[in-house]
Amino acid sequence: MVSNNLKWTAHIETKLAKANKTFQMLKRNVSKSISQYSKLLLYKSTIFPQLLYASECYSLSRMDVRALEAFNKKITKWMCYLDSYKDRLSHLQILPLTYFMEMKEIILLSGIVTHKYDVNFDSDIVMKYGRNEIQLYLPQISC
């Protein structure tokens, strides 16, 4: 979901709303005595994919990053009761969402460079602004 000004905020809000519904369902239906490891597995299998599916395709504003990290802080507090977010991430051995998203982008770029994905740069669009010419490449990726 992209807005008319090409911002991803509406898309991020939709993802956060879906992930929050899933989180509330987990809190409601999962026993409070469940282990941290089980909570972490539930997070990684249900909430995490909802938040970061196809995150390589969009760029985030600072507000979007703050919203994602605030949600992640809430979830990590549910998983373990340490005071600081940094301590919780370290204890659970997970990366902040922004670091994980950057890692996914690097892995995609690595796949393109090593020809794991067939990327065709032959189709290009040329846009002209006065005397300046900007050339944009729209790759066609096939797996």
N, C-alpha and C positions, 0 to 999 in steps of 0.2 A: 504494500500500500504506500504509494508515493503521492505527496501533495502536489498542487499546481506550482509551488515554488521549489520543488525538488528536495524538500526536507524529509527526513525519515522519522520525525517526531511522532506523527500519527501511527506509524507502523510500530515503533517502540512502545508507545502507550498501549496498543492492542496486544502486543506480545506480553507486556507486563501484566495486563489485566488477566490474560489467560493463565499465565504462570502463577499469579496470585490466587486465582480460583483453585488451581491444582494444589498449591501450598495449603490453602484453607481446608481443602478436602483431606489432605494428608494429616494436618493437625487434628482434624475432627475424628478421623478414623483409625489413626495409628496410636498405639498405646504410648503413654508417657514414659514407660519403663524400657522402651526399645533402646538398643545400644546406639552409640554415636555412629558406629560403622554402618549399621542398618539404615540410619537416617541419611548418611552420606550416600549410600547406594540408592535410596529412594530419590534423593535430590538429583544425582547424576543420571538416573534413568527416566525421571518424569519432568522435572522442572528445568534442568540445564538444557536439554535439547529444545524445549519450547523457547527459551530465551535466545539461544545462539544458532538456531537452524539458519543456514545460508547467510551468516553474518559477514562472510567475505564480500558480499555483494553491496553492502551499504556502508556509508561513513556516518559517524555519529557527531552530533554537536556536544558541547560540554554539558548542556542540560540533560541530554540523553544518557551520557556516561554517568552523570550524578544519579539519575533515576535508576539506572541498572545497578550501580554499586550500592545505593541505598536499599534496594530490594535484596541484593545479595547479603548485605549486612544483617538484615532481618532474618534471612534464612540461616545464616551461619550461627546466629545467636540461638536459634531453635535447635541446631545440631549440637552445639557445645556452649557452655555458659561462661566462657572466658570474657574478660572485660573488653579488651581492645580487639578491633577487627583484624589487625595485623596478627595478633596472637592466635585468633581463631583460625585464620587462613593457614598459618604455620602448623598449628596443631592438627588440622584436618588434611594438611598437605595438598591444598588446592591453590590455584593461582587466582588473582583478582580477575574479574571478567574481562577487563580491557586488555590485560596481558594475554589471556587465553585467546581473545579475538585476534590480536596481533600475531600470535603463534599460528592460528589457522590461516591467516593471510600469507605468512611466510611459507607454510607448507604448500598452499596452492601455487604460489610463485615458483617454489622448488619443483613442483610437478610439471609446471609449464616449461621451465628451463630444461628439465631432464627429459622432456618429450613424453612424459606419462600421459599428458593430454595433448590431443591434436589441435593446435591453435593455428588458425589461418589468418594472417594479417593482410591478405590480399584485398579485402574489402575495406576501403577507407572513405572517409567523408572529408572534404575540404571546405572549411569555412573561411570567408574573407572578411576582414574588418579594415576598410580603408586600404592603406598601403600594406598593412600587415596581413600575413597569411598564417592561419593556424591550421595544422593538420591533425585530425583526430582519427585514431585507429579503432575500429570496432571489431575485435577479434571474434571469430566463430570457434567456439570450443566444443569438441565432441570427445566423449570419454570412451 
